């Protein structure tokens, strides 16, 4: 009989042609506990008449001693026949039961695998059909004389349960009243995972905006996602991967939804490293991991000593000019005096008072004050107004009456006075801006550190106009630590700290630390012919930067994603921009996943000290694409030349060769850490040489090639199912 709860063995996915072909242990662990039961229904013993006859016969033998030996021998034949017959039939029962159990197990496993991360009833009950088909392929109802074999498979909370029954007629024991035996077995299969960490290293370069089909060139689709963009296919594939492995329902239509109550509660964490020209990981690090000082291709303001006017001695104000302006209209003319006996109009005019302006008011406040320099002097000008009245007299003469009338009208008047003041300069010797030296400059960047793992988003650096401090933003992208210029990475050189997955930075040693990537502090430099030069360039002008800069979306450390909305939101916010540097993405994916590196305290074991299976999934849609004009994780490649020859400007081919070699070196380092490395190539535009590199990068048998989004989704679903482990749980 089966040993209840203890029987462990490698099981077999069976086919009709070969039903007991063993499954690779790496694919499946089988733990099962079987409670088998056999129905011992029987027809009973001999009926009463047979019993009575036998008793009479024995009584006669007791009284007749003749031939006793022969009689005794004859009597021994019955128990011997029963023993032999029982052994035969028990063996048949065991064989049928074993075969039935194996078929039940195979059916449950097949049904659970077909179910994957979806539901039991999806695709017209495809999982149940697969379970029944596998059972029938592994159990012949005529085996060892059995018949009426049945199987029933159901599902609850992600566990597939099977019950199989068959009948078997006894061959020998029928002579002793034992007829038909009913044999029943039970089996359970579930898709479970061990403690697992999964790190996604995802190509989010500009070409991911392009359509997911075709091989025609598309660099970035104008930084706009096509309706069938590769980045959209990637989001869908990763969400369905999550559904399959975590058994939680994302917002993606993955064909079916996880069964209620089946959500994975084991140690299961996901992390993300979106990569393009660089990676955005800086704000995930402790402050001590970034250097306090970092060198950039920048500029430095140069000054000279000059006598500088620092103040002016005020002079005496003086009236420079006066102007008059009428305000409003004249009042109506009114008679103010009348004279008689005036001989003629001339005599009347002689009686008219003189016109005059009454400006007896006070000066108003200063206005329109303005200062300028001329001839080394400072001149200040301002205006004041005085309000007054214009008195205008006229006459009206009546010759018939010799009458002379004196008339008056008035009008508002403004006197505008312009004052000036000449101020004498006060000189002092000071440093004044002369020009910029465009060259590598070391800046103190510790102001970005806000304590612990908290960071500021900007820092003031003296790179503004004439060397003034100005705010420089930091997105979180970083420059790499020390590396070496070499073409041989087998083995990885000891001084190539950038390729040392587990090296923890030493505080105060910039060679082991990283620096913030600050594009607003970086300039190019050019000689008199307008060509780039590595020499220092002096100029009073703001030179063109003439390099490209992008910063990838912020990475995410390994963590639980129990809320599917948060998982979906992260993927939905991924932007496709920048060029393709495979090495930097893989480097940081390895660092964030490693159990013995910079995050060993978080990654070594589960919270309870359990072991963890680690998987890194690397997805790219194309070849390595570089440019010496880009500001990457290794600086501005044309000027810094950290990876290429310092004596000559790097070509794009030089850079691509370096990136590919570093990429493959990192692939080997990851696999040496017992991390399963899955690699997925997406799209039809990947060159044959890149395909070869990607195949060589992956763990054996873990490379996939998807020509479109549908295939990518299936690839990711397959990977999730392979990471999951089918188990017989009963």
Secondary structure, DSSP 4 states (H G I P E B T S, - for coil): ---TTT-----B---SS-TTPBPPTTTB--------EEE-----S--HHHHHHHHHHHHHHHH--TTHHHHHHHHHHHHHHHHHHHHHHHHHHHHHHHHHHHHHHHHHHHHHHHHTTS-TTHHHHHHHHHHHHHHHHH--TTGGGEEEEEEEEEEETTEEEEEEEEEEE-SSGGGGT--EEEEEEEEEEEEE--SEEEEEEEE--GGGGSBSS--S--S-GGG---TTBHHHHHHHHHHHHHHHHH----SS--SS-PPTT----SSEEEEEEEESSSBB-GGGS-GGGB-SEEEEEEEEEEEEEEEEEEEEE----EEEEEEEEEESPPPPPEEEEEE-S--SHHHHHHTSPPPEEE--S-----EEEEEEEETTEEEEEEEEEEEEEEEEEEEEEETTTTEEEEEEEEEEEEEEEEEEEEEEEEEEEEEEEEEEEEEEEEEE-GGGB-STT-B-SEEEES-SGGG--EEEE--SBEE-------S--SSPPTT-GGG-TTPPPPTT-GGGSBEE--GGG----B-TTS-B-SS-EEESS------B---PPBPEEEE----HHHHHHHHHT----S-B-HHHHHHHHHHHH-SSSTTHHHHSS-TTS---EEEEEEEESS--B--TTBEETTEEHHHH-SSS-TTSPPPHHHHHHHHHHHHHHHHHHHHTTT-EEEEEEESS---HHHHHHHHHHSPTT-EEEESSHHHHHHHHHHHHHHHSEEEE--
